[in-house]
Amino acid sequence: MDSEFFFVAARVLHVIGVVLWIGGVAFIATVLLPTLRSMPEAEKSMALFGAVEGRFKRQAKIVTLITGLSGMFMLTWMHAWDRYLDPAFWWVHLMTFIWLVFTLVLFVIEPFFLSRKLHDKARRNPGNTFRLIHRMLWILLILSLIAILGAVVGVHA
Ligand code: HEM
């Protein structure tokens, strides 16, 4: 098996990872949160959000790992780590930044610092908490779409 095969396999895994991960973020930002925010009973929407969030977090951890590792593998295979020094590859910087934000939130900040605080805050003021999470997800979604646009144009230009 030639080494090109591994590069193509990494690219396939990378793009599948991106689709599942950013697709999930888009679903939460554009469908789930607007629905929950429009429900009259805050307690019910909090309970539903908690259940969905738990499952999503597990999946997001796996796809974040797959996307990051495959991206790093491709950079190594292409001997292209010096792209980080070239502003023309702004989309590699942006991809890595988004990946870092999610990795830090999923693996470090949320489990160790945010989880209890966020749930306390959500219990006290569900409206404000949903608004905050919604806004953050929209910002990450827009940045992710810009990174995807930059990557697809950058790779195939
Ligand atoms: C540590 C994180 C990441 C690294 C190191 C990384 C690195 C890479 C590399 C090296 C490529 C191939 C470029 C080429 O063939 O010249 C690529 C492709 C791509 N990346 Fe990433 N990436 C990361 C995270 C992400 C994230 C978070 C997204 C989405 C928001 C993303 C979206 C894409 C897309 C859509 C392509 C495919 C371009 C194409 O073949 O049309 N990547 N990435």
Residues whose N, C-alpha, C, O or C-beta is under 5 A from the ligand:
A	BS01	HEM	V18 T67 G68 G71 M72 M74 L75 M95 T96 I98 W99 S144 A147 I148 A151 V152 V155
